[in-house]
Amino acid sequence: MVWPYNSKTRKKVQDLLDSTKRQMTTKPQRKNESLVDETFWVWETRFGLWSTQTVEGCQYTLGLTGMTRDAVVDMTRWHLQHLQEGDLDQYTRVVNDGVVGGKL
């Protein structure tokens, strides 16, 4: 059977594709999500923790997770401030590189 493809069905198919694309690109609403300082989002995770993520178009890509909303908001602000000032490396260090040495 040949599928009848005319202008009417073309419009229906295009509308369906547009609708599907909108659904795929629309960000799902997170629990207790809010925009802070017009710079980053903060929301509650399904495990009761709090996470942040910088907005699209921000100079820095940063995301943190912590126990309380106030803690992650304060630390995200602190990280962004020191990233802008260029001195974050003076306040942070790598404790372990995560590589297992030797023969297993």
Secondary structure, 3 states (H helix, E strand, C coil): CCCCCCHHHHHHHHHHHHHHHHHHHCCCCCCCCEEECCCEEEEECCCCCEEEEECCCCCCCCEEEECCHHHHHHHHHHHHHHHHHCCHHHCCCCCCCCCCCCCC
